[in-house]
Amino acid sequence: MIGLDAAQKRTVQTFFDINISGSSDKKMAELIYKIRNSIAHNKATELHFGFGNIDEYHAMISVIRKIVEIMENRIIDLILSLIHISEPTRPISI
């Protein structure tokens, strides 16, 4: 999966049983959905993040941070691709 290192890929496979060889938007969407469900719903795979047990989820927190970074860049790129500036903009003075 784009941007995840080998340790993060193993974490994803361990927590969510997702085959993440290669990369695709569908796999990224599936991973985000599974992380969201594991936090929001009471399931066997539920993630119980807290200050007292942060070491237990260090690897998963690393994966979530990387996903946020990847998605942030993709969203910014998408927004910028939709903006068409016909005139030069004036700089904002502070």
N, C-alpha and C positions, 0 to 999 in steps of 0.2 A: 504494500500500500504506500502510496506516495508519501515520503517524508518520515516514515516510521523506521527506526533502526531495528536491528535483529532482536534485541531484548524487548522492545515495545511490541513487536510482532508476536513474540512468544507469550507476552502478557495477554494480548488480545485473544490468542488462541486458547490460553488457559482459562480466562474468565468467561469468554463468550463462545468458544468453539466455532470461530469464523476462520475459514481458509482464506488467508489474505495474501497468497502469492499473487504477484502482479499488482495491478492497480486499476481501480475503476470507481466512478462516481457511485455506482450501485453498492459496492462494498463499503464505501465511506458512509453512505446513508444508512446502511444496515448496522454498522458499528455505532453510529450516533444514536440510532433508534434503540439499540440494545442497551447502551449506557444509560440513556434517558429512562428506559423502563426499569432497569435495575436499581436506579435511584428512587424513582417515583412510585413503584409498586412493591408490594410485599411478596417477594418471590424468593426462592432458594438462593438465587444469585444476587440478591439485593446487596448493594454496597452501603455500608453504614460508616460514612466518613465522620470523623470527630477528632478533636485535638488529642484525645487519649489514645487513639489507635491509628494515628497517621502513618506509622511505620508499616502497618499491615497493608496499606494501600499505596505505598510509595510508587510502586511500578505503575499502577493504574492511574494515579495522579499525573505521572509523567506522560502517559498516553493521552489523557484528556487535555493537558496543556498543549501537546503537539497538535492535536486535532483543532483546538481553538486557533492556534497559530496558522495552520493550513487554511482553515475556513475563513479566517479574517482576511488573509491575503487574497483568497479567491473571490470573496465578496467585494473587496475594494476594487480588484481588477474588473469584475463584472460591472460595478457602478461606473467606473471610469470609461468602460467601453460603450456605455449608453449615453454618456455626456458628449454633446457636440457643441463646442464653443465656436461661435461664428465671429466674435470680436475679441480682441485681446482684453483681458480683465485688468482692472486697476488694482495695484497692490493695496492691501489694507494697512493703514498706519496705526500704530499703537502708541 
